[in-house]
């Protein structure tokens, strides 16, 4: 190896002199950045011998301790290495780095790495391209902050946050910290806290007619993780998944990220409508449905279709994912029982979340697995999940066991019933554009179908300028459909006193869209 000397040092390092005086970074940090940058960019090539710490300290007018500390740090990071002839620059194995870097002295390795990452964007997994952006992805920076906390009017999926019983929740949290103690700071059961799984299984049996034991319940970080877990458990890449169309975007994303073949299934007034011959032509591995309150149309899957789905799934070796979306907020009659409880041993994976019944930031959901699948999934759950959010889970278990959860659901059910009726009245009085209102028997939103020549995406975007965040109905469709045009209006976190003025504004914007 030919020996290369750094002499004088200023030729390499002092092109950007060390800064001194008030406001300047410590000299040791500046020297570390300069040397690291010079090595990375190739200005100090592999094999180059660096001067001794004493000589470099004199040349740069810094303390020898600072130079020694910089050399030790560079050695720990693998930029330099000692040899019998002194300290030399290590071979980084990346060719002519200076030709690739194009970065300023002192910038460190971030610029070359980001350049490489930029070149690799086109090589991302194909599944990433199958994930379609939702309305939030197109927000301007000015609207992201207000939308992220659910403050914008008519934003779907946001509960009445101001009505949450904070004092009761705080008492449950305090008891959770007292009972959990130091031991709850460690990892918990990957399937969730036993206390929460016990409390939840009892609540689901009473309120939803779900047939399960605590061992079948898996606590997840929201419904989205529950859906992803379902895909990991029972589907393989290339398998076919049926989805409601229009339907929940989170399910579309979970199946696309699982490399599944997505097949849209139409929805009518009685819920998921499987076309004649579909089971033979495109047999699915997974079928996603929200039978108690279809999102976003609000349809309820009829009993005959529920039984037919279960029977066909058993016949074809398929699994059904039942997303019990907003089922707790039934405004007309009694709560509709879960499809999971219709038949013992049904191939149904029952998914739910507390984001709507309590508050989104809690980030707790669950999936109830069929008993046989729960037993087989034990190893996977323990190898892929880590028990966390333990105090939150213990607090939620207490909130359920003390009856606070049931009382809160009752209060919210009455509130949302009033709000959906008030929104219906406001639409009838102030919406001048021809429209049809879908849903309303459950949940926290109404879907308003609009004429095809009133583009819902443009209308939703225009509404953001007036602090409204309705969702365009067309964004929920897997394939374009003539009737899939309208707005999904969330009323959960919007006071009914605002409805007349808000609907009048939406009506004016819709008329402008029609005229334009």
C-alpha positions as CSV (number, residue, x, y, z in Angstrom):
1,X,0.0,0.0,0.0
2,X,1.4,3.4,-1.0
3,X,1.7,5.8,1.9
4,X,-0.3,9.0,1.5
5,X,0.6,11.9,3.9
6,X,-1.7,14.7,5.0
7,X,0.6,17.7,4.8
8,X,-0.3,20.3,5.3
9,X,-3.5,19.4,7.1
10,X,-5.1,22.8,6.1
11,X,-5.3,21.6,2.5
12,X,-8.0,19.2,3.5
13,X,-9.5,20.4,6.7
14,X,-9.3,24.1,6.8
15,X,-11.2,24.7,3.6
16,X,-13.9,25.2,6.1
17,X,-12.1,26.7,9.2
18,X,-13.2,25.8,12.7
19,X,-15.5,28.5,14.0
20,X,-14.8,30.1,17.3
21,X,-16.6,32.6,19.5
22,X,-20.1,33.0,20.8
23,X,-22.7,30.8,19.2
24,X,-20.2,28.4,17.6
25,X,-20.4,24.6,18.2
26,X,-17.7,23.0,20.4
27,X,-14.5,22.7,18.5
28,X,-14.4,18.9,19.2
29,X,-17.8,18.5,17.5
30,X,-16.7,20.6,14.5
31,X,-13.5,18.7,14.0
32,X,-15.4,15.4,14.2
33,X,-17.9,16.5,11.5
34,X,-15.1,17.8,9.2
35,X,-13.0,14.7,9.4
36,X,-16.0,12.4,9.0
37,X,-17.1,14.4,5.9
38,X,-13.7,14.4,4.3
39,X,-13.3,10.7,4.7
40,X,-16.9,9.9,3.5
41,X,-16.5,12.2,0.4
42,X,-13.1,10.7,-0.5
43,X,-11.0,13.8,0.2
44,X,-9.1,11.7,2.7
45,X,-9.0,8.4,0.7
46,X,-8.6,4.9,2.1
47,X,-5.1,4.2,3.4
48,X,-4.4,7.8,4.0
49,X,-2.3,8.3,7.2
50,X,-3.6,10.9,9.6
51,X,-1.2,13.0,11.7
52,X,-0.7,12.2,15.3
53,X,-3.0,13.8,17.8
54,X,-0.3,16.1,19.2
55,X,0.7,17.4,15.7
56,X,-2.9,17.9,14.6
57,X,-3.8,19.7,17.9
58,X,-0.9,22.2,17.3
59,X,-1.9,22.7,13.6
60,X,-5.5,23.4,14.4
61,X,-4.9,25.2,17.8
62,X,-7.2,22.9,19.7
63,X,-6.5,20.8,22.8
64,X,-4.9,17.4,22.3
65,X,-7.7,15.8,24.4
66,X,-10.2,17.0,21.8
67,X,-8.2,15.5,18.9
68,X,-7.8,12.2,20.9
69,X,-11.6,12.1,21.5
70,X,-12.4,12.7,17.8
71,X,-10.0,9.9,16.7
72,X,-11.6,7.5,19.2
73,X,-15.0,8.3,17.9
74,X,-14.0,7.9,14.3
75,X,-12.4,4.6,15.2
76,X,-15.5,3.4,17.0
77,X,-17.6,4.3,13.9
78,X,-15.2,2.5,11.6
79,X,-13.9,5.5,9.7
80,X,-10.2,5.1,10.8
81,X,-8.2,2.3,12.1
82,X,-4.8,2.0,13.8
83,X,-1.8,0.4,12.1
84,X,1.9,0.0,12.9
85,X,2.6,3.1,10.8
86,X,0.0,5.2,12.6
87,X,-3.7,5.9,12.2
88,X,-5.1,5.4,8.7
89,X,-8.4,6.0,6.9
90,X,-10.3,2.8,6.7
91,X,-11.6,1.3,3.4
92,X,-15.3,2.0,3.2
93,X,-15.9,-0.3,0.3
94,X,-17.9,2.2,-1.7
95,X,-15.6,3.1,-4.6
96,X,-15.1,6.7,-5.5
97,X,-17.2,8.3,-2.8
98,X,-16.3,11.8,-3.8
99,X,-17.9,11.4,-7.2
100,X,-21.1,10.1,-5.6
101,X,-21.4,12.4,-2.7
102,X,-21.5,16.0,-4.0
103,X,-21.9,17.3,-0.5
104,X,-20.6,20.2,1.4
105,X,-17.7,19.8,3.9
106,X,-19.1,19.2,7.4
107,X,-22.5,17.8,6.2
108,X,-21.6,14.2,7.3
109,X,-23.0,11.1,5.5
110,X,-26.6,12.2,5.4
111,X,-26.5,13.6,1.9
112,X,-25.0,10.6,0.1
113,X,-27.4,8.3,2.0
114,X,-30.4,10.3,1.0
115,X,-29.2,10.4,-2.6
116,X,-29.0,6.6,-2.6
117,X,-32.4,6.4,-1.0
118,X,-33.8,8.8,-3.6
119,X,-32.5,6.5,-6.4
120,X,-34.1,3.5,-4.7
121,X,-37.6,4.9,-4.5
122,X,-38.5,3.2,-7.7
123,X,-37.4,-0.1,-6.2
124,X,-39.9,-0.2,-3.4
125,X,-42.1,-3.2,-2.9
126,X,-44.9,-3.5,-5.5
127,X,-47.4,-3.6,-2.7
128,X,-46.7,0.0,-1.8
129,X,-48.0,1.2,-5.1
130,X,-51.3,-0.6,-4.5
131,X,-52.0,1.5,-1.4
132,X,-54.1,4.4,-2.6
133,X,-53.9,7.8,-0.8
134,X,-56.9,8.9,1.1
135,X,-58.2,12.5,1.6
136,X,-55.7,13.1,4.4
137,X,-52.7,12.5,2.0
138,X,-53.8,15.5,-0.1
139,X,-54.2,18.0,2.6
140,X,-52.2,21.2,2.5
141,X,-49.9,21.9,5.4
142,X,-52.3,24.6,6.7
143,X,-55.1,22.0,7.1
144,X,-53.2,19.0,8.5
145,X,-53.0,20.3,12.0
146,X,-56.6,21.2,12.4
147,X,-57.8,17.9,10.8
148,X,-55.4,15.7,12.8
149,X,-57.3,16.3,16.1
150,X,-60.8,15.9,14.6
151,X,-61.7,19.6,15.0
152,X,-62.9,20.1,11.5
153,X,-66.7,19.8,11.0
154,X,-68.2,16.7,9.4
155,X,-65.0,14.7,9.6
156,X,-66.0,11.0,9.7
157,X,-64.9,8.6,12.4
158,X,-64.3,11.1,15.2
159,X,-66.5,10.7,18.3
160,X,-67.7,13.5,20.6
161,X,-64.4,14.0,22.3
162,X,-65.7,16.8,24.5
163,X,-68.3,14.4,26.0
164,X,-65.8,11.8,27.1
165,X,-65.9,11.2,30.9
166,X,-62.4,12.3,31.7
167,X,-62.8,12.1,35.5
168,X,-64.1,8.6,35.4
169,X,-61.3,7.5,33.0
170,X,-58.7,9.2,35.3
171,X,-59.9,7.1,38.2
172,X,-59.6,3.9,36.2
173,X,-56.1,5.0,35.1
174,X,-55.1,5.7,38.7
175,X,-56.3,2.3,39.8
176,X,-54.4,0.7,36.9
177,X,-51.2,2.3,38.1
178,X,-51.8,1.2,41.7
179,X,-52.7,-2.4,40.8
180,X,-50.1,-2.8,38.0
181,X,-47.2,-1.4,39.9
182,X,-43.6,-1.8,38.7
183,X,-44.3,-5.2,37.1
184,X,-46.6,-3.6,34.5
185,X,-43.6,-1.7,33.2
186,X,-42.3,-4.8,31.6
187,X,-43.5,-6.8,28.5
188,X,-47.0,-8.3,29.0
189,X,-48.8,-11.1,27.4
190,X,-48.5,-10.7,23.6
191,X,-52.2,-11.4,23.2
192,X,-53.1,-8.6,25.7
193,X,-53.7,-8.1,29.4
194,X,-55.7,-11.1,30.8
195,X,-57.9,-8.6,32.8
196,X,-58.9,-6.8,29.6
197,X,-59.5,-10.0,27.6
198,X,-61.7,-11.3,30.4
199,X,-63.7,-8.0,30.7
200,X,-64.0,-7.7,26.9
201,X,-65.2,-11.3,26.3
202,X,-67.9,-10.8,28.9
203,X,-69.0,-7.4,27.4
204,X,-69.1,-8.8,23.8
205,X,-71.1,-11.8,25.0
206,X,-73.8,-9.6,26.7
207,X,-73.9,-6.7,24.2
208,X,-73.1,-8.3,20.9
209,X,-73.9,-12.0,21.3
210,X,-70.3,-13.0,20.5
211,X,-69.4,-16.6,21.4
212,X,-65.9,-16.5,22.8
213,X,-63.6,-17.1,25.8
214,X,-60.9,-14.8,26.9
215,X,-58.3,-17.1,25.3
216,X,-59.8,-16.3,21.9
217,X,-59.4,-12.5,22.3
218,X,-56.2,-10.7,21.0
219,X,-55.7,-7.1,21.9
220,X,-54.2,-5.0,19.1
221,X,-53.2,-1.5,18.4
222,X,-56.5,-0.5,16.8
223,X,-58.6,-2.2,14.2
224,X,-56.0,-1.7,11.5
225,X,-53.5,-3.9,13.3
226,X,-56.3,-6.4,13.9
227,X,-56.9,-6.6,10.1
228,X,-53.2,-7.0,9.3
229,X,-53.0,-9.8,11.9
230,X,-56.0,-11.6,10.3
231,X,-54.1,-11.4,6.9
232,X,-50.9,-12.8,8.5
233,X,-52.8,-15.6,10.2
234,X,-54.9,-17.1,7.4
235,X,-53.8,-15.7,4.0
236,X,-50.9,-16.2,1.6
237,X,-49.5,-13.9,-1.0
238,X,-51.6,-14.2,-4.2
239,X,-54.8,-15.4,-2.3
240,X,-58.0,-13.7,-3.2
241,X,-59.8,-11.3,-0.9
242,X,-63.4,-10.1,-1.4
243,X,-64.1,-6.6,-0.1
244,X,-67.2,-4.5,0.1
245,X,-67.3,-1.9,-2.7
246,X,-67.6,0.9,-1.6
247,X,-66.0,-0.1,1.6
248,X,-63.5,0.6,4.4
249,X,-60.2,1.8,3.1
250,X,-58.3,0.3,6.0
251,X,-59.3,-3.2,4.8
252,X,-58.2,-2.4,1.3
253,X,-54.8,-1.3,2.6
254,X,-54.4,-4.4,4.9
255,X,-55.1,-6.8,2.1
256,X,-53.0,-4.9,-0.4
257,X,-50.0,-5.0,2.0
258,X,-50.6,-8.7,2.4
259,X,-50.1,-9.2,-1.4
260,X,-53.6,-10.4,-1.9
261,X,-55.7,-10.2,-5.0
262,X,-58.5,-7.8,-4.3
263,X,-61.9,-8.5,-5.8
264,X,-64.7,-5.8,-5.2
265,X,-68.1,-7.0,-4.2
266,X,-71.1,-4.7,-4.6
267,X,-73.2,-3.4,-1.7
268,X,-76.9,-2.7,-1.8
269,X,-79.6,-1.9,0.7
270,X,-79.2,-5.3,2.4
271,X,-75.4,-5.2,2.6
272,X,-72.8,-7.2,0.8
273,X,-74.3,-8.7,-2.4
274,X,-72.4,-11.6,-3.7
275,X,-73.1,-12.1,-7.5
276,X,-74.3,-15.4,-8.8
277,X,-71.5,-17.8,-9.5
278,X,-68.8,-15.7,-7.7
279,X,-67.9,-18.5,-5.3
280,X,-67.1,-20.8,-8.2
281,X,-65.4,-18.2,-10.4
282,X,-63.3,-16.3,-7.9
283,X,-63.2,-18.4,-4.6
284,X,-61.8,-16.2,-1.9
285,X,-59.5,-17.0,1.0
286,X,-60.8,-13.9,2.9
287,X,-64.1,-12.1,2.8
288,X,-64.3,-8.7,4.5
289,X,-67.7,-7.4,5.6
290,X,-69.2,-4.9,8.1
291,X,-72.6,-6.6,8.6
292,X,-74.1,-4.6,11.4
293,X,-73.3,-1.2,9.9
294,X,-71.7,-1.2,6.5
295,X,-69.2,1.6,6.0
296,X,-69.8,4.0,4.4
297,X,-73.4,3.2,3.2
298,X,-74.9,2.2,6.6
299,X,-76.6,-0.9,5.2
300,X,-77.3,-3.9,7.4
301,X,-76.4,-7.3,6.1
302,X,-79.6,-9.4,6.1
303,X,-79.9,-12.6,8.1
304,X,-80.2,-14.7,5.0
305,X,-77.0,-13.3,3.5
306,X,-75.2,-13.8,6.8
307,X,-76.1,-17.4,6.9
308,X,-75.2,-17.9,3.2
309,X,-71.8,-16.3,3.8
310,X,-71.0,-18.6,6.7
311,X,-72.2,-21.7,4.8
312,X,-70.3,-20.9,1.6
313,X,-67.2,-20.0,3.6
314,X,-67.3,-23.4,5.3
315,X,-67.8,-25.1,2.0
316,X,-64.9,-23.4,0.2
317,X,-62.4,-23.2,3.1
318,X,-62.6,-19.4,3.4
319,X,-62.5,-17.1,6.3
320,X,-64.8,-14.2,7.1
321,X,-63.6,-11.0,8.7
322,X,-66.5,-9.3,10.5
323,X,-65.7,-5.7,11.2
324,X,-68.3,-4.6,13.8
325,X,-68.1,-1.0,12.8
326,X,-70.1,1.4,15.0
327,X,-72.4,-1.4,16.0
328,X,-72.7,-0.1,19.5
329,X,-74.4,3.1,18.3
330,X,-77.8,1.8,17.1
331,X,-80.4,4.5,16.8
332,X,-83.5,2.5,15.8
333,X,-84.6,-0.6,17.8
334,X,-82.3,-3.0,19.6
335,X,-78.6,-3.6,18.8
336,X,-78.1,-6.0,15.9
337,X,-76.2,-9.1,17.1
338,X,-72.9,-10.1,15.7
339,X,-72.6,-12.5,12.7
340,X,-70.0,-14.4,14.7
341,X,-72.5,-15.6,17.2
342,X,-75.0,-17.0,14.7
343,X,-73.3,-20.4,14.6
344,X,-70.8,-22.1,16.9
345,X,-67.5,-22.7,15.2
346,X,-68.2,-20.3,12.3
347,X,-65.1,-19.3,10.3
348,X,-65.5,-15.7,11.5
349,X,-62.7,-13.4,12.7
350,X,-64.5,-10.7,14.7
351,X,-62.7,-7.3,14.7
352,X,-63.5,-4.2,16.8
353,X,-61.9,-1.0,18.1
354,X,-62.3,1.5,21.0
355,X,-61.3,4.4,18.8
356,X,-65.0,5.3,18.1
357,X,-66.6,4.2,21.4
358,X,-63.9,5.9,23.6
359,X,-61.3,8.1,21.8
360,X,-58.9,7.5,18.9
361,X,-55.6,8.2,20.7
362,X,-56.2,5.2,22.9
363,X,-55.1,3.0,20.0
364,X,-56.6,-0.2,21.3
365,X,-58.6,-2.7,19.2
366,X,-59.1,-6.4,19.2
367,X,-59.8,-9.5,17.2
368,X,-61.8,-12.6,18.4
369,X,-60.4,-15.7,16.7
370,X,-62.2,-18.9,16.2
371,X,-61.2,-21.3,19.0
372,X,-59.3,-23.7,16.7
373,X,-57.5,-20.9,15.1
374,X,-56.6,-19.3,18.4
375,X,-54.9,-22.5,19.5
376,X,-52.9,-22.8,16.3
377,X,-51.9,-19.1,16.3
378,X,-50.3,-19.2,19.8
379,X,-46.8,-19.5,18.5
380,X,-47.1,-16.8,15.8
381,X,-48.7,-14.4,18.3
382,X,-45.9,-14.9,20.8
383,X,-43.2,-14.5,18.2
384,X,-44.6,-11.5,16.4
385,X,-46.4,-9.5,19.1
386,X,-45.0,-7.8,22.2
387,X,-47.3,-7.0,25.1
388,X,-47.4,-3.2,25.5
389,X,-49.8,-0.4,26.6
390,X,-50.3,-2.4,29.7
391,X,-51.5,0.4,32.0
392,X,-54.0,1.6,29.3
393,X,-55.2,-2.0,28.9
394,X,-55.6,-2.3,32.7
395,X,-57.4,1.0,32.9
396,X,-59.8,0.0,30.1
397,X,-60.5,-3.3,31.9
398,X,-61.4,-1.4,35.0
399,X,-63.5,1.1,33.0
400,X,-65.5,-1.9,31.6
401,X,-65.8,-3.8,34.9
402,X,-67.0,-0.8,36.9
403,X,-69.8,-0.2,34.3
404,X,-68.4,3.1,33.1
405,X,-68.0,1.8,29.5
406,X,-71.7,0.8,29.3
407,X,-72.9,4.1,30.8
408,X,-70.7,6.0,28.4
409,X,-72.1,4.1,25.4
410,X,-75.6,4.8,26.5
411,X,-75.0,8.5,26.7
412,X,-73.2,8.6,23.4
413,X,-76.0,6.6,21.7
414,X,-78.6,9.2,22.8
415,X,-76.3,12.1,21.7
416,X,-75.6,10.6,18.3
417,X,-79.3,9.8,17.8
418,X,-80.1,13.5,18.3
419,X,-77.3,14.6,16.0
420,X,-78.1,12.3,13.1
421,X,-81.8,13.4,13.2
422,X,-80.7,17.1,13.3
423,X,-78.4,16.6,10.4
424,X,-81.2,14.9,8.4
425,X,-83.4,17.9,9.0
426,X,-80.7,20.3,8.0
427,X,-80.1,18.4,4.8
428,X,-83.8,18.4,4.0
429,X,-84.2,22.1,4.6
430,X,-80.9,23.5,3.2
431,X,-79.4,21.1,0.7
432,X,-80.6,22.5,-2.6
433,X,-78.8,20.0,-4.8
434,X,-80.6,16.8,-5.6
435,X,-79.4,14.2,-3.2
436,X,-80.2,10.9,-1.4
437,X,-79.3,10.2,2.3
438,X,-78.0,6.7,3.0
439,X,-77.7,5.2,6.5
440,X,-78.6,6.8,9.7
441,X,-79.8,3.9,11.7
442,X,-76.4,3.5,13.4
443,X,-73.1,5.1,13.8
444,X,-71.7,8.6,13.6
445,X,-72.1,9.5,9.9
446,X,-74.6,10.0,7.1
447,X,-73.7,9.4,3.4
448,X,-75.2,11.8,0.9
449,X,-75.3,10.7,-2.7
450,X,-75.0,13.5,-5.2
451,X,-75.5,13.8,-9.0
452,X,-72.7,12.4,-11.1
453,X,-71.9,15.9,-12.5
454,X,-71.2,17.2,-9.0
455,X,-67.7,15.8,-8.4
456,X,-67.4,14.8,-4.8
457,X,-63.6,15.0,-4.6
458,X,-63.5,18.6,-5.7
459,X,-66.5,19.4,-3.4
460,X,-64.8,17.9,-0.4
461,X,-61.6,19.8,-1.2
462,X,-63.5,23.1,-1.5
463,X,-65.1,22.5,1.9
464,X,-61.8,22.4,3.6
465,X,-61.4,26.1,3.1
466,X,-64.4,26.5,5.4
467,X,-63.1,24.2,8.1
468,X,-65.1,21.2,7.0
469,X,-63.7,17.7,6.3
470,X,-66.4,15.6,4.7
471,X,-65.0,12.5,2.9
472,X,-65.7,12.0,-0.8
473,X,-67.7,8.8,-1.3
474,X,-65.8,7.9,-4.5
475,X,-62.6,7.5,-2.5
476,X,-64.2,4.4,-0.8
477,X,-64.6,2.6,-4.1
478,X,-62.2,0.0,-5.4
479,X,-63.5,0.5,-9.0
480,X,-65.4,3.6,-10.3
481,X,-69.2,3.2,-10.1
482,X,-71.8,5.7,-11.5
483,X,-73.7,5.9,-8.2
484,X,-70.6,6.2,-6.0
485,X,-70.5,10.0,-5.8
486,X,-71.3,12.0,-2.7
487,X,-70.1,13.0,0.7
488,X,-69.7,11.1,3.9
489,X,-70.6,13.5,6.7
490,X,-69.4,12.6,10.2
491,X,-71.6,14.2,12.9
492,X,-69.9,12.6,16.0
493,X,-67.7,15.5,16.9
494,X,-69.8,18.3,15.3
495,X,-72.5,20.1,17.4
496,X,-76.0,20.1,15.9
497,X,-76.2,23.9,16.4
498,X,-73.8,24.2,13.5
499,X,-75.6,22.0,11.0
500,X,-77.8,24.6,9.3
501,X,-75.0,27.0,8.5
502,X,-72.6,24.2,7.5
503,X,-75.2,22.5,5.2
504,X,-76.0,25.8,3.6
505,X,-72.3,26.3,2.8
506,X,-72.0,22.8,1.4
507,X,-75.1,23.4,-0.7
508,X,-73.6,26.6,-2.1
509,X,-70.4,24.8,-3.0
510,X,-72.3,21.9,-4.6
511,X,-74.3,24.4,-6.7
512,X,-71.0,26.1,-7.8
513,X,-69.6,22.7,-8.8
514,X,-72.7,21.8,-10.8
515,X,-72.6,25.2,-12.6
516,X,-68.9,25.0,-13.2
